[in-house]
Amino acid sequence: MEWASLAWTAIALGSGARKRASSRRGQDEEQRSWQTRLNLQLPELGGLSIVAVLRNGEFALRFEASAQTAEKIRAETKNLQNRFEAAGLTLASSLVVVNAEQVNVT
């Protein structure tokens, strides 16, 4: 399932969610995973994609952004970890990658 909209004035939001199946039969509900992707266009940060995976009660996040935005996200990693813990959630991993810049070759 995917959708796109204008979340707030000047903030574009696209999202998708899916249940990830495993090749193992007999897998119980606790071992299944869910994945969602948010594509944001923020006025001060620019384009930002976040992939969140929930597996065995733990979250794994992957942020994709420009170099400048990626650095800001990296600087707030500990704060993010603390917020997850305060909410009673487990952040197993957080990865920040810089978007590959497109180069036009003529």
C-alpha positions as CSV (number, residue, x, y, z in Angstrom):
1,M,0.0,0.0,0.0
2,E,1.4,3.4,-0.9
3,W,0.1,7.0,-0.9
4,A,1.2,10.5,-1.3
5,S,-0.1,13.8,-0.1
6,L,0.7,17.3,1.2
7,A,1.1,16.7,5.0
8,W,1.3,20.4,6.0
9,T,1.8,23.5,4.0
10,A,5.0,23.1,1.9
11,I,5.7,19.6,3.3
12,A,5.2,16.7,0.9
13,L,4.7,13.2,2.3
14,G,4.7,9.9,0.6
15,S,4.4,6.6,2.5
16,G,4.1,2.9,2.0
17,A,3.8,-0.1,4.3
18,R,4.1,-3.8,3.8
19,K,4.2,-7.0,5.7
20,R,7.4,-8.8,5.0
21,A,7.0,-12.6,4.6
22,S,9.6,-15.1,5.5
23,S,10.5,-18.2,3.6
24,R,10.2,-20.3,6.7
25,R,6.9,-22.1,7.3
26,G,5.4,-22.1,10.8
27,Q,6.8,-18.8,11.7
28,D,4.9,-17.2,14.6
29,E,3.6,-13.6,14.6
30,E,6.4,-12.4,16.7
31,Q,9.0,-13.3,14.1
32,R,7.3,-11.5,11.2
33,S,8.4,-8.1,10.2
34,W,6.8,-5.0,8.9
35,Q,8.4,-2.2,6.8
36,T,7.3,1.3,6.0
37,R,8.9,4.0,4.0
38,L,8.3,7.7,4.4
39,N,9.4,10.1,1.7
40,L,9.4,13.7,3.0
41,Q,10.2,17.0,1.3
42,L,10.9,19.4,4.2
43,P,11.4,23.2,3.8
44,E,14.6,23.4,6.0
45,L,16.0,19.9,5.4
46,G,15.0,19.1,1.8
47,G,14.3,15.6,0.7
48,L,14.4,12.9,3.3
49,S,13.5,9.2,3.1
50,I,13.1,7.0,6.1
51,V,12.7,3.2,6.0
52,A,11.5,1.7,9.3
53,V,11.5,-2.0,9.9
54,L,9.8,-3.6,12.9
55,R,11.1,-7.2,13.5
56,N,10.7,-9.2,16.7
57,G,9.6,-6.0,18.6
58,E,12.7,-4.0,17.6
59,F,13.0,-1.1,15.1
60,A,15.7,-0.6,12.5
61,L,15.7,2.8,10.8
62,R,17.5,3.9,7.6
63,F,17.6,7.6,6.8
64,E,18.5,8.7,3.2
65,A,19.2,12.4,2.8
66,S,21.6,15.0,1.5
67,A,25.0,15.3,3.1
68,Q,24.0,18.3,5.1
69,T,20.8,16.7,6.4
70,A,22.5,13.4,7.0
71,E,25.0,15.2,9.3
72,K,22.1,16.8,11.3
73,I,20.5,13.4,11.7
74,R,23.7,11.7,12.8
75,A,24.1,14.5,15.4
76,E,20.7,13.6,16.9
77,T,21.1,9.8,17.0
78,K,21.5,9.6,20.8
79,N,18.5,11.8,21.2
80,L,16.5,9.5,18.9
81,Q,17.6,6.5,20.9
82,N,16.5,8.2,24.1
83,R,13.1,9.0,22.7
84,F,12.6,5.4,21.7
85,E,13.5,4.2,25.1
86,A,11.2,6.8,26.8
87,A,8.4,5.5,24.7
88,G,9.1,1.9,25.7
89,L,10.4,1.0,22.2
90,T,13.7,-0.6,21.1
91,L,15.8,1.0,18.4
92,A,18.1,-1.9,17.4
93,S,19.8,0.1,14.6
94,S,19.9,3.5,12.9
95,L,21.7,4.0,9.6
96,V,22.2,7.3,7.9
97,V,23.2,7.4,4.3
98,V,23.8,10.2,1.9
99,N,21.7,10.2,-1.3
100,A,23.7,9.5,-4.4
101,E,23.8,12.7,-6.3
102,Q,22.6,12.4,-9.9
103,V,25.1,13.6,-12.5
104,N,23.9,14.4,-16.0
105,V,26.3,13.3,-18.7
106,T,25.7,14.8,-22.1
